[in-house]
Amino acid sequence: MNIKPLADRVVVKMVESEETTKSGIVLPGSAKEKPQIAEVVAVGPGTVQDGKEVKMEVKVGDKVIISKYSGTEVKFNNEEYTILKQGDILAIVE
């Protein structure tokens, strides 16, 4: 069984952030921010909005930057994913 997003939704898996700063300071769990870089694992087929087709700009495997605290977090097969609308994706990391 897989997660298959509907309409203009995208399933992403958050990329783990480093636990130490560039200067070597180790950050405790409470000091870390929620990561904003994620990898796309599934993409919906797109949608029609105001009579115009909205095509999907991302594809599986893309690394993306998402809005902080966007989407819905789900646990599936002991893995944590976030399901969000394509509009919550800010950029593709190349």
Secondary structure, 3 states (H helix, E strand, C coil): CCCCCCCCEEEEEECCCCCECCCCCECCHHHCCCCCEEEEEEECCCEEECCEEECCCCCCCCEEEECCCCCEEEEECCEEEEEEEHHHEEEEEC
